[in-house]
Structure formats: C-alpha cells, structure tokens
C-alpha cells in the first residue's frame, strides 16, 4: 500500500532534485520517494517523535555541489554564452 504526498519545493530545490534524478535515471518524484523511504522506513528506521522526524526531514533539503555551475538566471547564462562564443549582444 502507498500514500501520495504532494509537496511544494522552491524552483532551486526542484532544479537540484531534477539534476540528481536525471543522473541516476529516475524521475524527481521517484528519487524523492526513495530517499524518504530509505530514511524513514528503511532498515534500522525507528519511530520518531513528530518534532524530531520533521527536523530530520528538513535536514534533507539544502544545497548540492554538482561540480559545475547550474542555475535558472537565463540572462546571466545568455551573457556567459555570448562571451564564450564571441557575440557582442548575445544574438547569433
């Protein structure tokens, strides 16, 4: 039996989740579910009081260094590409 749990993530958190999921061939939902299952229902998991469980759950969120720049700042990305390819205004 399973239960659906809709959650809301910032665009930045979702972008990181998407990158990590893509790297292992899963959807973001599959990766998030497997991480939560491992932490809260995997071998050795013990029942926690609600405050401790929430703190551990929130500990899963944060930043990840993928070893290369990523981001959603399209104007900055366009400017970087324009510089890299030698165009003055970013248009081809």
HELIX and SHEET records of a PDB file:
HELIX    1   1 UNK A   11  UNK A   23  1                                  13    
HELIX    2   2 UNK A   28  UNK A   41  1                                  14    
HELIX    3   3 UNK A   50  UNK A   59  1                                  10    
HELIX    4   4 UNK A   74  UNK A   85  1                                  12    
END                                                                             
